[in-house]
């Protein structure tokens, strides 16, 4: 589980961090952070805890390690700490976080809202806890049973997995967005095992 969490963190961090940043501490510190300075969205179910505290902590740790590896060991004085905090806030400002009820309808609405947002492009969309492994099978069942088809008048209860997959396809095709789906909640904190 730790590897998958690390991969999602890496994808989000490299999307929202700038490629380079200059800290003004008493002398300028130029850092290569390897980011893309892009916009990302993170969708997760209401049944999972918020990923923001973990992401904020990992961003801060990553920037600290970058400073140490590129500049060497320096004292983390309050001026530098506040500049790191500012960079983390700026980076998180390029991340849109949405809590979604674990239902087809709300996933579809959330994905559609990304298609029609007004500001900033959407370069990466991460959907965490997207569903269980049977969703592709359900999508196939819907095609055979007719649910999710685009004929006649449809109510909100008629939205199915096929609609969600169409929204993902449109994000990829129309906006060129990278969409990453995880079928489990990967941000749940590690609990100690009891024997």
Contact map, one row per residue, 1 for C-alpha under 8 A:
111110000000000000000000000000000000000000000000000000000000000000000000000000000000000000000000000000000000000000000000000000000000000000000000000000000000000000000000000000000000000001000000000
111111000000000000000000000000000000000000000000000000000000000000000000000000000000000000000000000000000000000000000000000000000000000000000000000000000000000000000000000000000000000000000000000
111111100000000000000000000000000000000000000000000000000000000000000000000000000000000000000000000000000000000000000000000000000000000000000000000000000000000000000000000000000000000000000000000
111111110000000000000000000000000000000000000000000000000000000000000000000000000000000000000000000000000000000000000000000000000000000000000000000000000000000000000000000000000000000001000000000
111111111000000000000000000000000000000000000000000000000000000000000000000000000000000000000000000000000000000000000000000000000000000000000000000000000000000000000000000000000000000001100000000
011111111100000000000000000000000000000000000000000000000000000000000000000000000000000000000000000000000000000000000000000000000000000000000000000000000000000000000000000000000000000000000000000
001111111110000000000000000000000000000000000000000000000000000000000000000000000000000000000000000000000000000000000000000000000000000000000000000000000000000000000000000000000000000000000000000
000111111111000000000000000000000000000000000000000000000000000000000000000000000000000000000000000000000000000000000000000001000000000000000000000000000000000000000000000000000000000000000000000
000011111111100000000000000000000000000000000000000000100100000000000000000000000000000000000000000000000000000000000000000000000000000000000000000000000000000000000000000000000000000000000000000
000001111111110000000000000000000000000000000000000000000000000000000000000000000000000000000000000000000000000000000000000000000000000000000000000000000000000000000000000000000000000000000000000
000000111111111000000000000000000000000000000000000000000000000000000000000000000000000000000000000000000000000000000000000000000000000000000000000000000000000000000000000000000000000000000000000
000000011111111100000000000000000000000100000000000000000000000000000000000000000000000000000000000000000000000000000000000101000000000000000000000000000000000000000000000000000000000000000000000
000000001111111110000000000000000010000000000000000000000010000000000000000000000000000000000000000000000000000000000000000000000000000000000000000000000000000000000000000000000000000000000000000
000000000111111111000000000000000111100000000000000000000000000000000000000000000000000000000000000000000000000000000000000000000000000000000000000000000000000000000000000000000000000000000000000
000000000011111110000000000000000011111100000000000000000000000000000000000000000000000000000000000000000000000000000000001100000000000000000000000000000000000000000000000000000000000000000000000
000000000001111111000000000000000011111100000000000000000000000000000000000000000000000000110110000000000000000000000000000000000000000000000000000000000000000000000000000000000000000000000000000
000000000000111111100000000000001111110000000000000000000000000000000000000000000000000000100000000000000000000000000000000000000000000000000000000000000000000000000000000000000000000000000000000
000000000000010111111000000000001111110000000000000000000000000000000000000000000000000000100000000000000000000000000000000000000000000000000000000000000000000000000000000000000000000000000000000
000000000000000011111000000000011111100000000000000000000000000000000000000000000000000000000000000000000000000000000000000000000000000000000000000000000000000000000000000000000000000000000000000
000000000000000001111100000001111110000000000000000000000000000000000000000000000000000000000000000000000000000000000000000000000000000000000000000000000000000000000000000000000000000000000000000
000000000000000001111110000001111000000000000000000000000000000000000000000000000000000000000000000000000000000000000000000000000000000000000000000000000000000000000000000000000000000000000000000
000000000000000000011111000111100000000000000000000000000000000000000000000000000000000000000000000000000000000000000000000000000000000000000000000000000000000000000000000000000000000000000000000
000000000000000000001111100111100000000000000000000000000000000000000000000000010010000000000000000000000000000000000000000000000000000000000000000000000000000000000000000000000000000000000000000
000000000000000000000111111110000000000000000000000000000000000000000000000000010000000000000000000000000000000000000000000000000000000000000000000000000000000000000000000000000000000000000000000
000000000000000000000011111110000000000000000000000000000000000000000000000000110000000000000000000000000000000000000000000000000000000000000000000000000000000000000000000000000000000000000000000
000000000000000000000001111100000000000000000000000000000000000000000000000000000000000000000000000000000000000000000000000000000000000000000000000000000000000000000000000000000000000000000000000
000000000000000000000001111110000000000000000000000000000000000000000000000000000000000000000000000000000000000000000000000000000000000000000000000000000000000000000000000000000000000000000000000
000000000000000000000111111111000000000000000000000000000000000000000000000000000000000000000000000000000000000000000000000000000000000000000000000000000000000000000000000000000000000000000000000
000000000000000000000111101111100000000000000000000000000000000000000010000000000000000000000000000000000000000000000000000000000000000000000000000000000000000000000000000000000000000000000000000
000000000000000000011110000111110000000000000000000000000000000000000000000000000000000000000000000000000000000000000000000000000000000000000000000000000000000000000000000000000000000000000000000
000000000000000000011110000011111000000000000000000000000000000001100100000000000000000000000000000000000000000000000000000000000000000000000000000000000000000000000000000000000000000000000000000
000000000000000000111000000001111100000000000000000000000000000001000000000000000000000000000000000000000000000000000000000000000000000000000000000000000000000000000000000000000000000000000000000
000000000000000011111000000000111110000000000000000000000000001001000000000000000000000000000000000000000000000000000000000000000000000000000000000000000000000000000000000000000000000000000000000
000000000000010011110000000000011111000000000000000000000000000000000000000000000000000000000000000000000000000000000000000000000000000000000000000000000000000000000000000000000000000000000000000
000000000000111111110000000000001111100000000000000000000000000000000000000000000000000000000000000000000000000000000000000000000000000000000000000000000000000000000000000000000000000000000000000
000000000000011111100000000000000111110000000000000000000000000000000000000000000000000000000000000000000000000000000000000000000000000000000000000000000000000000000000000000000000000000000000000
000000000000011111100000000000000011111000000000000000000000000000000000000000000000000000100000000000000000000000000000000000000000000000000000000000000000000000000000000000000000000000000000000
000000000000001111000000000000000001111100000000000000000000000000000000000000000000000000000100000000000000000000000000111000000000000000000000000000000000000000000000000000000000000000000000000
000000000000001100000000000000000000111110000000000000000000000000000000000000000000000000000111000000000000000000000001111100000000000000000000000000000000000000000000000000000000000000000000000
000000000001001100000000000000000000011111000000000000000000000000000000000000000000000000000111000000000000000000000000011111000000000000000000000000000000000000000000000000000000000000000000000
000000000000000000000000000000000000001111100000000000000000000000000000000000000000000000000011110000000000000000000000010111000000000000000000000000000000000000000000000000000000000000000000000
000000000000000000000000000000000000000111110000000000000000000000000000000000000000000000000011110000000000000000000000000011110000000000000000000000000000000000000000000000000000000000000000000
000000000000000000000000000000000000000011111000000000000000000000000000000000000000000000000000111100000000010000000000000011110000000000000000000000000000000000000000000000000000000000000000000
000000000000000000000000000000000000000001111101000000000000000000000000000000000000000000000000011100000000000000000000000000111100000000000000000000000000000000000000000000000000000010000000000
000000000000000000000000000000000000000000111111000000000000000000000000000000000000000000000000001111000000000000000000000000011100000000000000000000000000000000000000000000000000000000000000000
000000000000000000000000000000000000000000011111100000000000000000000000000000000000000000000000001111000000000000000000000000000000000000000000000000000000000000000000000000000000000000000000000
000000000000000000000000000000000000000000001111100000000000000000000000000000000000000000000000000011000000000000000000000000000000000000000000000000000000000000000000000000000000000000000000000
000000000000000000000000000000000000000000011111110000000000000000000000000000000000000000000000000000000000000000000000000000000000000000000000000000000000000000000000000000000000000010110000000
000000000000000000000000000000000000000000000111111000000000000000000000000000000000000000000000000000000000000000000000000000000000000000000000000000000000000000000000000000000000000000110000000
000000000000000000000000000000000000000000000001111110000000000000000000000000000000000000000000000000000000000000000000000000000000000000000000000000000000000000000000000000000000000000100000000
000000000000000000000000000000000000000000000000111111100000000000000000000000000000000000000000000000000000000000000000000000000000000000000000000000000000000000000000000000000000000000100000000
000000000000000000000000000000000000000000000000011111110000000000000000000000000000000000000000000000000000000000000000000000000000000000000000000000000000000000000000000000000000000000000000000
000000000000000000000000000000000000000000000000011111111000000000000000000000000000000000000000000000000000000000000000000000000000000000000000000000000000000000000000000000000000000000000000000
000000000000000000000000000000000000000000000000001111111100000000000000000000000000000000000000000000000000000000000000000000000000000000000000000000000000000000000000000000000000000000000000000
000000001000000000000000000000000000000000000000001111111110000000000000000000000000000000000000000000000000000000000000000000000000000000000000000000000000000000000000000000000000000000000000000
000000000000000000000000000000000000000000000000000111111111000000000000000000000000000100010000000000000000000000000000000000000000000000000000000000000000000000000000000000000000000000000000000
000000000000000000000000000000000000000000000000000011111111100000000000000000000000000000000000000000000000000000000000000000000000000000000000000000000000000000000000000000000000000000000000000
000000001000000000000000000000000000000000000000000001111111110000000000000000000000000000000000000000000000000000000000000000000000000000000000000000000000000000000000000000000000000000000000000
000000000000100000000000000000000000000000000000000000111111111000000000000000000000000100000000000000000000000000000000000000000000000000000000000000000000000000000000000000000000000000000000000
000000000000000000000000000000000000000000000000000000011111111100000000000000000001100100000000000000000000000000000000000000000000000000000000000000000000000000000000000000000000000000000000000
000000000000000000000000000000000000000000000000000000001111111110000000000000000000000000000000000000000000000000000000000000000000000000000000000000000000000000000000000000000000000000000000000
000000000000000000000000000000000000000000000000000000000111111111000000000000000000000000000000000000000000000000000000000000000000000000000000000000000000000000000000000000000000000000000000000
000000000000000000000000000000001000000000000000000000000011111111100000000000000001000000000000000000000000000000000000000000000000000000000000000000000000000000000000000000000000000000000000000
000000000000000000000000000000000000000000000000000000000001111111110000000000000000000000000000000000000000000000000000000000000000000000000000000000000000000000000000000000000000000000000000000
000000000000000000000000000000000000000000000000000000000000111111111000000000000000000000000000000000000000000000000000000000000000000000000000000000000000000000000000000000000000000000000000000
000000000000000000000000000000111000000000000000000000000000011111111100000000000000000000000000000000000000000000000000000000000000000000000000000000000000000000000000000000000000000000000000000
000000000000000000000000000000100000000000000000000000000000001111111111100000000000000000000000000000000000000000000000000000000000000000000000000000000000000000000000000000000000000000000000000
000000000000000000000000000000000000000000000000000000000000000111111111110000000000000000000000000000000000000000000000000000000000000000000000000000000000000000000000000000000000000000000000000
000000000000000000000000000000000000000000000000000000000000000011111111000000000000000000000000000000000000000000000000000000000000000000000000000000000000000000000000000000000000000000000000000
000000000000000000000000000000100000000000000000000000000000000001111111000000000000000000000000000000000000000000000000000000000000000000000000000000000000000000000000000000000000000000000000000
000000000000000000000000000010000000000000000000000000000000000000111111110000000000000000000000000000000000000000000000000000000000000000000000000000000000000000000000000000000000000000000000000
000000000000000000000000000000000000000000000000000000000000000000111111110000000000000000000000000000000000000000000000000000000000000000000000000000000000000000000000000000000000000000000000000
000000000000000000000000000000000000000000000000000000000000000000110011111000000000000000000000000000000000000000000000000000000000000000000000000000000000000000000000000000000000000000000000000
000000000000000000000000000000000000000000000000000000000000000000010011111100000000000000000000000000000000000000000000000000000000000000000000000000000000000000000000000000000000000000000000000
000000000000000000000000000000000000000000000000000000000000000000000000111110000000000000000000000000000000000000000000000000000000000000000000000000000000000000000000000000000000000000000000000
000000000000000000000000000000000000000000000000000000000000000000000000011111011000000000000000000000000000000000000000000000000000000000000000000000000000000000000000000000000000000000000000000
000000000000000000000000000000000000000000000000000000000000000000000000001111111000000000000000000000000000000000000000000000000000000000000000000000000000000000000000000000000000000000000000000
000000000000000000000000000000000000000000000000000000000000000000000000000111111100000000000000000000000000000000000000000000000000000000000000000000000000000000000000000000000000000000000000000
000000000000000000000000100000000000000000000000000000000000000000000000000011111110000000000000000000000000000000000000000000000000000000000000000000000000000000000000000000000000000000000000000
000000000000000000000011100000000000000000000000000000000000000000000000000111111111000000000000000000000000000000000000000000000000000000000000000000000000000000000000000000000000000000000000000
000000000000000000000000000000000000000000000000000000000000000000000000000111111111100000000000000000000000000000000000000000000000000000000000000000000000000000000000000000000000000000000000000
000000000000000000000000000000000000000000000000000000000000000000000000000001111111110000000000000000000000000000000000000000000000000000000000000000000000000000000000000000000000000000000000000
000000000000000000000010000000000000000000000000000000000000000000000000000000111111111000000000000000000000000000000000000000000000000000000000000000000000000000000000000000000000000000000000000
000000000000000000000000000000000000000000000000000000000001001000000000000000011111111100000000000000000000000000000000000000000000000000000000000000000000000000000000000000000000000000000000000
000000000000000000000000000000000000000000000000000000000001000000000000000000001111111110000000000000000000000000000000000000000000000000000000000000000000000000000000000000000000000000000000000
000000000000000000000000000000000000000000000000000000000000000000000000000000000111111111000000000000000000000000000000000000000000000000000000000000000000000000000000000000000000000000000000000
000000000000000000000000000000000000000000000000000000000000000000000000000000000011111111100000000000000000000000000000000000000000000000000000000000000000000000000000000000000000000000000000000
000000000000000000000000000000000000000000000000000000010011000000000000000000000001111111110000000000000000000000000000000000000000000000000000000000000000000000000000000000000000000000000000000
000000000000000000000000000000000000000000000000000000000000000000000000000000000000111111111000000000000000000000000000000000000000000000000000000000000000000000000000000000000000000000000000000
000000000000000000000000000000000000000000000000000000000000000000000000000000000000011111111100000000000000000000000000000000000000000000000000000000000000000000000000000000000000000000000000000
000000000000000111000000000000000000100000000000000000000000000000000000000000000000001111111110000000000000000000000000000000000000000000000000000000000000000000000000000000000000000000000000000
000000000000000100000000000000000000000000000000000000010000000000000000000000000000000111111110000000000000000000000000000000000000000000000000000000000000000000000000000000000000000000000000000
000000000000000000000000000000000000000000000000000000000000000000000000000000000000000011111111000000000000000000000000000000000000000000000000000000000000000000000000000000000000000000000000000
000000000000000100000000000000000000011100000000000000000000000000000000000000000000000001111111000000000000000000000000000000000000000000000000000000000000000000000000000000000000000000000000000
000000000000000100000000000000000000001111000000000000000000000000000000000000000000000000111111100000000000000000000000000000000000000000000000000000000000000000000000000000000000000000000000000
000000000000000000000000000000000000001111000000000000000000000000000000000000000000000000001111110000000000000000000000000000000000000000000000000000000000000000000000000000000000000000000000000
000000000000000000000000000000000000000011100000000000000000000000000000000000000000000000000011111000000000000000000000000000000000000000000000000000000000000000000000000000000000000000000000000
000000000000000000000000000000000000000011110000000000000000000000000000000000000000000000000001111100000000010000000000000000000000000000000000000000000000000000000000000000000000000000000000000
000000000000000000000000000000000000000000111100000000000000000000000000000000000000000000000000111110000000000000000000000000000000000000000000000000000000000000000000000000000000000000000000000
000000000000000000000000000000000000000000111100000000000000000000000000000000000000000000000000011111100110010000000000000000000000000000000000000000000000000000000000000000000000000000000000000
000000000000000000000000000000000000000000001110000000000000000000000000000000000000000000000000001111100110000000000000000000000000000000000000000000000000000000000000000000000000000000000000000
000000000000000000000000000000000000000000001110000000000000000000000000000000000000000000000000000111110110000000000000000000000110000000000000000000000000000000000000000000000000000000000000000
000000000000000000000000000000000000000000000000000000000000000000000000000000000000000000000000000111111110000000000000000000000000000000000000000000000000000000000000000000000000000000000000000
000000000000000000000000000000000000000000000000000000000000000000000000000000000000000000000000000001111111000000000000000000000000000000000000000000000000001110010000000000000000000000000000000
000000000000000000000000000000000000000000000000000000000000000000000000000000000000000000000000000000111111100000000000000000000000000000000000000000000001101100010000000000000000000000000000000
000000000000000000000000000000000000000000000000000000000000000000000000000000000000000000000000000111111111110000000000000000000000000000000000000000000000000000000000000000000000000000000000000
000000000000000000000000000000000000000000000000000000000000000000000000000000000000000000000000000111111111111000000000000000000000000000000000000000000000000000010000000000000000000000000000000
000000000000000000000000000000000000000000000000000000000000000000000000000000000000000000000000000000011111111100000000000000000000000000000000000000000000001000110010000000000000000000000000000
000000000000000000000000000000000000000000000000000000000000000000000000000000000000000000000000000000001111111110000000000000000000000000000000000000000000000000000000000000000000000000000000000
000000000000000000000000000000000000000000100000000000000000000000000000000000000000000000000000010100000111111111000000000000000000000000000000000000000000000000000000000000000000000000000000000
000000000000000000000000000000000000000000000000000000000000000000000000000000000000000000000000000000000011111111100000000000000000000000000000000000000000000000010011001000000000000000000000000
000000000000000000000000000000000000000000000000000000000000000000000000000000000000000000000000000000000001111111110000000000000000000000000000000000000000000000000010000000000000000000000000000
000000000000000000000000000000000000000000000000000000000000000000000000000000000000000000000000000000000000111111111000000000000000000000000000000000000000000000000000000000000000000000000000000
000000000000000000000000000000000000000000000000000000000000000000000000000000000000000000000000000000000000011111111000010000000000000000000000000000000000000000000000001000000000000000000000000
000000000000000000000000000000000000000000000000000000000000000000000000000000000000000000000000000000000000001111111000000000000000000000000000000000000000000000000000011000100000000000000000000
000000000000000000000000000000000000000000000000000000000000000000000000000000000000000000000000000000000000000111111100000000000000000000000000000000000000000000000000000000000000000000000000000
000000000000000000000000000000000000000000000000000000000000000000000000000000000000000000000000000000000000000011111111000000000000000000000000000000000000000000000000000000000000000000000000000
000000000000000000000000000000000000000000000000000000000000000000000000000000000000000000000000000000000000000000011111000000000000000000000000000000000000000000000000000000000000000000000000000
000000000000000000000000000000000000000000000000000000000000000000000000000000000000000000000000000000000000000000001111100000000000000000000000000000000000000000000000000000000000000000000000000
000000000000000000000000000000000000001000000000000000000000000000000000000000000000000000000000000000000000000000001111110000000000000000000000000000000000000000000000000000000000000000000000000
000000000000000000000000000000000000011000000000000000000000000000000000000000000000000000000000000000000000000000000011111000000000000000000000000000000000000000000000000000100000000000000000000
000000000000000000000000000000000000011110000000000000000000000000000000000000000000000000000000000000000000000001000001111110000000000000000000000000000000000000000000000000101000000000000000000
000000000000001000000000000000000000011100000000000000000000000000000000000000000000000000000000000000000000000000000000111110000000000000000000000000000000000000000000000000111100000000000000000
000000000001001000000000000000000000001110000000000000000000000000000000000000000000000000000000000000000000000000000000011111000000000000000000000000000000000000000000000000001111000000000000000
000000000000000000000000000000000000000111100000000000000000000000000000000000000000000000000000000000000000000000000000011111100000000000000000000000000000000000000000000000001111000000000000000
000000010001000000000000000000000000000111100000000000000000000000000000000000000000000000000000000000000000000000000000000111110000000000000000000000000000000000000000000000000011110000000000000
000000000000000000000000000000000000000001110000000000000000000000000000000000000000000000000000000000000000000000000000000011111100000000000000000000000000000000000000000000000011110000000000000
000000000000000000000000000000000000000001111000000000000000000000000000000000000000000000000000000000000000000000000000000001111100000000000000000000000000000000000000000000000000111111000000000
000000000000000000000000000000000000000000011000000000000000000000000000000000000000000000000000000000000000000000000000000000111110000000000000000000000000000000000000000000000000111111000000000
000000000000000000000000000000000000000000011000000000000000000000000000000000000000000000000000000001000000000000000000000000111111000000000000000000000000000000000000000000000000111100000000000
000000000000000000000000000000000000000000000000000000000000000000000000000000000000000000000000000001000000000000000000000000001111111000000000000000000000000000000000000000000000011100000000000
000000000000000000000000000000000000000000000000000000000000000000000000000000000000000000000000000000000000000000000000000000000111111000000000000000000000000000000000000000000000001100000000000
000000000000000000000000000000000000000000000000000000000000000000000000000000000000000000000000000000000000000000000000000000000011111100000000000000000000000000000000000000000000001000000000000
000000000000000000000000000000000000000000000000000000000000000000000000000000000000000000000000000000000000000000000000000000000011111111000000000000000000000000000000000000000000000000000000000
000000000000000000000000000000000000000000000000000000000000000000000000000000000000000000000000000000000000000000000000000000000011111111100000000000000000000010000000000000000000000000000000000
000000000000000000000000000000000000000000000000000000000000000000000000000000000000000000000000000000000000000000000000000000000000111111110000000000000000000000000000000000000000000000000000000
000000000000000000000000000000000000000000000000000000000000000000000000000000000000000000000000000000000000000000000000000000000000011111111000000000000000000000000000000000000000000000000000000
000000000000000000000000000000000000000000000000000000000000000000000000000000000000000000000000000000000000000000000000000000000000011111111100000000000000000010000000000000000000000000000000000
000000000000000000000000000000000000000000000000000000000000000000000000000000000000000000000000000000000000000000000000000000000000001111111110000000000000000111000000000000000000000000000000000
000000000000000000000000000000000000000000000000000000000000000000000000000000000000000000000000000000000000000000000000000000000000000111111111000000000000000000000000000000000000000000000000000
000000000000000000000000000000000000000000000000000000000000000000000000000000000000000000000000000000000000000000000000000000000000000011111111100000000000000000000000000000000000000000000000000
000000000000000000000000000000000000000000000000000000000000000000000000000000000000000000000000000000000000000000000000000000000000000001111111111100000000000111000000000000000000000000000000000
000000000000000000000000000000000000000000000000000000000000000000000000000000000000000000000000000000000000000000000000000000000000000000111111111110000000000001000000000000000000000000000000000
000000000000000000000000000000000000000000000000000000000000000000000000000000000000000000000000000000000000000000000000000000000000000000011111110000000000000000000000000000000000000000000000000
000000000000000000000000000000000000000000000000000000000000000000000000000000000000000000000000000000000000000000000000000000000000000000001111111000000000000000000000000000000000000000000000000
000000000000000000000000000000000000000000000000000000000000000000000000000000000000000000000000000000000000000000000000000000000000000000000111111110000000000000000000000000000000000000000000000
000000000000000000000000000000000000000000000000000000000000000000000000000000000000000000000000000000000000000000000000000000000000000000000110111110000000011100000000000000000000000000000000000
000000000000000000000000000000000000000000000000000000000000000000000000000000000000000000000000000000000000000000000000000000000000000000000110011111000000011111100000000000000000000000000000000
000000000000000000000000000000000000000000000000000000000000000000000000000000000000000000000000000000000000000000000000000000000000000000000010011111100000000001000000000000000000000000000000000
000000000000000000000000000000000000000000000000000000000000000000000000000000000000000000000000000000000000000000000000000000000000000000000000000111110100000000000000000000000000000000000000000
000000000000000000000000000000000000000000000000000000000000000000000000000000000000000000000000000000000000000000000000000000000000000000000000000011111100000000000000000000000000000000000000000
000000000000000000000000000000000000000000000000000000000000000000000000000000000000000000000000000000000000000000000000000000000000000000000000000001111100000000000000000000000000000000000000000
000000000000000000000000000000000000000000000000000000000000000000000000000000000000000000000000000000000000000000000000000000000000000000000000000000111110000000000000000000000000000000000000000
000000000000000000000000000000000000000000000000000000000000000000000000000000000000000000000000000000000000000000000000000000000000000000000000000001111111111000000000000000000000000000000000000
000000000000000000000000000000000000000000000000000000000000000000000000000000000000000000000000000000000000000000000000000000000000000000000000000000001111111000000000000000000000000000000000000
000000000000000000000000000000000000000000000000000000000000000000000000000000000000000000000000000000001000000000000000000000000000000000000000000000000111111000000000000000000000000000000000000
000000000000000000000000000000000000000000000000000000000000000000000000000000000000000000000000000000001000000000000000000000000000000000000000000000000111111100000000000000000000000000000000000
000000000000000000000000000000000000000000000000000000000000000000000000000000000000000000000000000000000000000000000000000000000000000000000000001100000111111100000000000000000000000000000000000
000000000000000000000000000000000000000000000000000000000000000000000000000000000000000000000000000000011001000000000000000000000000000000000000001100000111111111100000000000000000000000000000000
000000000000000000000000000000000000000000000000000000000000000000000000000000000000000000000000000000011000000000000000000000000000000000100100001100000000111111110000000000000000000000000000000
000000000000000000000000000000000000000000000000000000000000000000000000000000000000000000000000000000010000000000000000000000000000001001100100000100000000001111111000000000000000000000000000000
000000000000000000000000000000000000000000000000000000000000000000000000000000000000000000000000000000000000000000000000000000000000000000100110000110000000001111111100000000000000000000000000000
000000000000000000000000000000000000000000000000000000000000000000000000000000000000000000000000000000000001000000000000000000000000000000000000000100000000001111111110000000000000000000000000000
000000000000000000000000000000000000000000000000000000000000000000000000000000000000000000000000000000011011001000000000000000000000000000000000000000000000000111111111000000000000000000000000000
000000000000000000000000000000000000000000000000000000000000000000000000000000000000000000000000000000000000000000000000000000000000000000000000000000000000000011111111100000000000000000000000000
000000000000000000000000000000000000000000000000000000000000000000000000000000000000000000000000000000000000000000000000000000000000000000000000000000000000000001111111110000000000000000000000000
000000000000000000000000000000000000000000000000000000000000000000000000000000000000000000000000000000000001001100000000000000000000000000000000000000000000000000111111111000000000000000000000000
000000000000000000000000000000000000000000000000000000000000000000000000000000000000000000000000000000000000001000000000000000000000000000000000000000000000000000011111111100000010000000000000000
000000000000000000000000000000000000000000000000000000000000000000000000000000000000000000000000000000000000000000000000000000000000000000000000000000000000000000001111111110000000000000000000000
000000000000000000000000000000000000000000000000000000000000000000000000000000000000000000000000000000000000000000100000000000000000000000000000000000000000000000000111111111100000000000000000000
000000000000000000000000000000000000000000000000000000000000000000000000000000000000000000000000000000000000001001100000000000000000000000000000000000000000000000000011111111111010000000000000000
000000000000000000000000000000000000000000000000000000000000000000000000000000000000000000000000000000000000000000000000000000000000000000000000000000000000000000000001111111111110000000000000000
000000000000000000000000000000000000000000000000000000000000000000000000000000000000000000000000000000000000000000000000000000000000000000000000000000000000000000000000111111111000000000000000000
000000000000000000000000000000000000000000000000000000000000000000000000000000000000000000000000000000000000000000000000000000000000000000000000000000000000000000000000011111110000000000000000000
000000000000000000000000000000000000000000000000000000000000000000000000000000000000000000000000000000000000000000100000111000000000000000000000000000000000000000000000011111111000000000000000000
000000000000000000000000000000000000000000000000000000000000000000000000000000000000000000000000000000000000000000000000001000000000000000000000000000000000000000000000001111111100000000000000000
000000000000000000000000000000000000000000000000000000000000000000000000000000000000000000000000000000000000000000000000011110000000000000000000000000000000000000000000001110111110000000000000000
000000000000000000000000000000000000000000000000000000000000000000000000000000000000000000000000000000000000000000000000001110000000000000000000000000000000000000000000000100011111000000000000000
000000000000000000000000000000000000000000000000000000000000000000000000000000000000000000000000000000000000000000000000000111100000000000000000000000000000000000000001001100001111100000000000000
000000000000000000000000000000000000000000000000000000000000000000000000000000000000000000000000000000000000000000000000000111100000000000000000000000000000000000000000000000000111110000000000000
000000000000000000000000000000000000000000000000000000000000000000000000000000000000000000000000000000000000000000000000000001111100000000000000000000000000000000000000000000000011111000000000000
000000000000000000000000000000000000000000000000000000000000000000000000000000000000000000000000000000000000000000000000000001111110000000000000000000000000000000000000000000000001111111000000000
000000000000000000000000000000000000000000000000000000000000000000000000000000000000000000000000000000000000000000000000000000011111100000000000000000000000000000000000000000000000111110000000000
000000000000000000000000000000000000000000000000000000000000000000000000000000000000000000000000000000000000000000000000000000011111000000000000000000000000000000000000000000000000011111000000000
000000000000000000000000000000000000000000010001000000000000000000000000000000000000000000000000000000000000000000000000000000011000000000000000000000000000000000000000000000000000011111110000000
100110000000000000000000000000000000000000000000000000000000000000000000000000000000000000000000000000000000000000000000000000011000000000000000000000000000000000000000000000000000010111110000000
000010000000000000000000000000000000000000000001111000000000000000000000000000000000000000000000000000000000000000000000000000000000000000000000000000000000000000000000000000000000000011111000000
000000000000000000000000000000000000000000000001100000000000000000000000000000000000000000000000000000000000000000000000000000000000000000000000000000000000000000000000000000000000000011111100000
000000000000000000000000000000000000000000000000000000000000000000000000000000000000000000000000000000000000000000000000000000000000000000000000000000000000000000000000000000000000000000111110000
000000000000000000000000000000000000000000000000000000000000000000000000000000000000000000000000000000000000000000000000000000000000000000000000000000000000000000000000000000000000000000011111000
000000000000000000000000000000000000000000000000000000000000000000000000000000000000000000000000000000000000000000000000000000000000000000000000000000000000000000000000000000000000000000001111100
000000000000000000000000000000000000000000000000000000000000000000000000000000000000000000000000000000000000000000000000000000000000000000000000000000000000000000000000000000000000000000000111110
000000000000000000000000000000000000000000000000000000000000000000000000000000000000000000000000000000000000000000000000000000000000000000000000000000000000000000000000000000000000000000000011111
000000000000000000000000000000000000000000000000000000000000000000000000000000000000000000000000000000000000000000000000000000000000000000000000000000000000000000000000000000000000000000000001111
000000000000000000000000000000000000000000000000000000000000000000000000000000000000000000000000000000000000000000000000000000000000000000000000000000000000000000000000000000000000000000000000111
